[in-house]
Amino acid sequence: MSNTPMNVLVTGAATGLGREVIRKLAAHGHSVVGLTNGSHNGSLVRADGAVPAFSHLSSKGEMKSVLKMAKADLLINLAGQEANIFPTKETPFAEAAQALDTGVAALLEAAQDSSVQRIVHVSMTALYGDSHGEPVDEDT
């Protein structure tokens, strides 16, 4: 980690990984803004040492405002980790993946017009055999 304090925006801030990243960054003296939703998650982000920001990842305009407010030098996009918990029977994986694709595209476009100098993008992949259209869960 850099010895020079940075301004960092972390997406997926209330996930397990997001919370750990925020705690480490804050412990090293970095100024952190954590993108999340809901007041409960905002409280978690605040307790971990970041300022919570509430925005929809797929809104380029909102993301530009959040990046500007954060004065972010570094963007850590952990939103892809939400695909681990986002797909449900009500929101199938294809829909969740499309939402993430749209969100990442808007986030990257917003970052081009900001002070962001570096981007760390974490994603995930899960492979399963043919489930014949049935949802895949821990028992599969």
C-alpha positions in Angstrom: 0.0 0.0 0.0 1.1 3.5 -0.8 2.7 5.6 2.1 1.0 8.7 0.6 -2.6 9.0 1.7 -5.0 8.6 -1.2 -8.7 9.3 -1.7 -10.3 6.0 -2.5 -13.8 5.0 -3.6 -14.8 1.4 -2.9 -17.9 -0.1 -4.6 -19.5 -3.1 -3.0 -18.5 -1.5 0.3 -20.9 -3.5 2.6 -19.8 -6.9 1.2 -17.4 -9.0 3.3 -14.6 -8.2 1.0 -15.5 -4.5 0.8 -15.6 -4.1 4.6 -12.2 -5.7 5.0 -10.7 -3.5 2.2 -12.1 -0.4 3.8 -10.8 -1.3 7.3 -7.3 -1.9 5.8 -7.3 1.4 3.8 -8.6 3.4 6.8 -6.0 1.9 9.1 -3.3 3.0 6.7 -4.5 6.6 6.7 -6.4 6.7 3.4 -9.6 8.7 3.0 -12.3 6.2 1.9 -15.8 6.6 0.5 -17.8 3.4 0.4 -20.6 3.0 -2.2 -23.5 1.0 -0.7 -27.3 1.1 -0.3 -29.6 1.4 2.7 -29.0 3.0 6.1 -28.0 -0.3 7.7 -25.2 -0.8 5.2 -24.2 2.8 5.5 -23.8 2.3 9.3 -21.5 -0.7 8.6 -19.4 1.3 6.1 -19.1 4.2 8.6 -18.1 1.8 11.4 -15.4 0.4 9.2 -13.9 3.9 8.7 -15.4 5.1 5.4 -17.9 7.8 4.5 -20.9 6.0 3.0 -22.2 7.1 -0.4 -25.6 6.0 -1.7 -25.8 5.8 -5.5 -26.9 3.4 -8.2 -23.8 1.9 -9.9 -25.4 2.0 -13.3 -26.1 5.8 -13.2 -23.1 7.5 -14.8 -24.3 10.9 -13.6 -24.6 9.7 -10.0 -21.3 8.0 -10.2 -19.6 11.1 -11.5 -21.0 13.0 -8.6 -19.8 10.4 -6.1 -16.3 10.3 -7.6 -16.1 14.1 -7.5 -17.3 14.2 -3.9 -14.8 11.5 -2.9 -12.0 13.3 -4.9 -11.0 9.7 -5.7 -7.5 9.0 -6.8 -8.1 5.3 -6.7 -11.3 3.4 -7.6 -11.7 -0.1 -6.2 -14.6 -1.8 -7.9 -15.7 -4.8 -5.8 -19.3 -4.7 -7.1 -18.6 -7.9 -9.1 -18.4 -9.7 -5.8 -22.1 -9.0 -5.3 -22.8 -11.5 -8.0 -22.0 -14.1 -5.4 -25.1 -13.1 -3.4 -27.2 -11.1 -5.9 -28.7 -13.9 -8.1 -31.9 -15.3 -6.7 -34.9 -17.2 -8.0 -36.5 -13.7 -8.5 -33.3 -12.3 -10.1 -31.6 -15.0 -12.2 -27.9 -14.9 -12.9 -28.3 -13.5 -16.4 -30.2 -10.5 -15.1 -27.7 -10.0 -12.3 -24.8 -10.2 -14.7 -26.4 -7.7 -17.1 -26.9 -5.3 -14.2 -23.2 -5.6 -13.3 -22.1 -5.2 -16.9 -24.2 -2.0 -17.2 -22.9 -0.8 -13.8 -19.3 -1.4 -14.6 -19.6 0.4 -18.0 -21.2 3.4 -16.3 -18.6 3.5 -13.6 -15.7 3.3 -16.0 -17.2 6.0 -18.2 -17.7 8.2 -15.1 -14.2 7.6 -14.0 -12.8 8.9 -17.3 -14.1 12.4 -16.4 -12.8 12.3 -12.8 -9.6 12.6 -10.8 -9.2 8.8 -10.7 -5.7 7.7 -11.6 -5.9 4.0 -10.9 -8.7 1.4 -11.0 -8.7 -2.0 -9.4 -11.5 -4.1 -10.7 -12.3 -7.4 -9.0 -14.7 -9.8 -10.6 -15.8 -13.4 -10.1 -16.5 -16.4 -12.1 -18.5 -19.5 -11.2 -18.8 -22.6 -13.4 -21.3 -25.3 -12.9 -22.4 -28.2 -15.0 -25.8 -28.3 -16.8 -28.5 -27.7 -14.1 -31.2 -28.2 -16.7 -32.6 -24.7 -16.0 -32.9 -25.2 -12.3 -31.3 -22.7 -9.8 -27.8 -23.7 -8.6 -27.3 -23.6 -4.8 -25.0 -25.0 -2.2 -26.5 -28.5 -2.6 -25.8 -28.7 -6.3 
